[in-house]
Amino acid sequence: MSALIDKLVAENLKALKPYESARRIFAGGDSNSETWLNANESPFANDYSIDSDHLNRYPDCQPPSVLLPYAEYAGVQNNQLLISRGADEGIELLIRTFCTPGKDKILICPPTYGMYAISAETCNVAIEKAPLNNDFSLNLETIKSFQGQVNLVFICSPNNPTGTSVDKEQLQQVLTHFADSALVVVDEAYIEFDAQNTWAPELANYPNLVVLRTLSKAFALAGLRCGFTLANSEVIHNIMKVIAPYPVPEPVAQIAAQALSNSGLQQMTQQVEYLGIQKQQLKQQLLQFPELELIGDDKANFILFRHPLKQALMDFLVANSVLIRDQSKQHNLENCLRISLGTQQQNEKLLALMASFFSQQEQTA
């Protein structure tokens, strides 16, 4: 059977290494005994109710109960919005809709979110790279050199894993430069932590602008898998040609609608403010440790840092049931680890373990 599978599997998938999500690296586990600070999830688990009356029916492809309040929340027209199974599906839908397999290319700016490249590879679409500058700003000269060579330009802002937002003037230049040749996709998965820098209001000014959003981060609904693509109506119309017939399950729509209610939005805002306070406190405490260097910026719900003892520290934390994320394989992020913000109690547990680790290092030096 292995020979048959090897014969039949798509050529572009044979050498593909799957995206190493946080759950693939640390699968299973008892969430009550382990402190999960590795996936940029919210530490909050909010209560929702489900009405089972309609679970015997297929759901709306684009349920108005979610589409209308999110359009209002994002400040866009109803026909400028599409709901998908997380922003990850939005990435794949854009590639499937606007790139011809074996012919077209996308452009990414590493270090950045890994699913842009993985989705392209699974669709047999080539990938070009314009690495960020050392300060994690866009390398405009390199990006512009790909005009006419790529169909999609993916830019994450705030960027995962650097926590940096793209300068507005730089992004304007990119949008203008590719106005007649490519869609510029601004991934705003973390925008609630940097709300003043959203590009959603600019859709009317830039027909080639696409914005990706999600309920996974600030809304504390990573398990729901609900994301949004914001774009001009022509872009949305064409994506609707390739999306699955029932992409939003009924329970997902019900919970998303509750999260987007006035009380849900208020709760989200309060939790974002809480995490902002935790972020500043955690940054200050991290700087007490020897040789630890904060990297990038803090415009999201995580902190990136570099330390020469990266691997030993990571191993120590994992052994003590505190999970953070190794980012050292990414471009220009040697010896870097990323901490997702937790509750005050979770952050204090992390800091106590780190203090213990560095104390042991001093004693054995």
MOWOHU-V103036 format. One record per run of one state. SS is the DSSP state (h for helix, s for strand, l for the rest). FROM is the first residue (numbers start at 1). LEN is the number of residues. If there is no record, write none. Layout:
# MOWOHU-V103036
SS/FROM/LEN, SS/FROM/LEN
This chain:
# MOWOHU-V103036
l/1/1, h/2/7, l/9/2, h/11/3, l/14/8, h/22/4, l/26/9, s/35/2, l/37/15, h/52/3, l/55/9, h/64/11, l/75/3, h/78/3, s/81/4, l/85/1, h/86/13, l/99/6, s/105/4, l/109/6, h/115/8, l/123/3, s/126/4, l/130/10, h/140/5, l/145/7, s/152/5, l/157/11, h/168/10, l/178/5, s/183/5, l/188/3, h/191/3, l/194/1, h/195/3, l/198/2, h/200/3, l/203/6, s/209/6, l/215/7, h/222/3, l/225/2, s/227/5, l/232/1, h/233/7, l/240/10, h/250/10, l/260/2, h/262/25, l/287/6, s/293/3, l/296/6, s/302/5, l/307/3, h/310/10, l/320/2, s/322/2, l/324/1, s/325/2, l/327/9, s/336/5, l/341/3, h/344/21, l/365/1
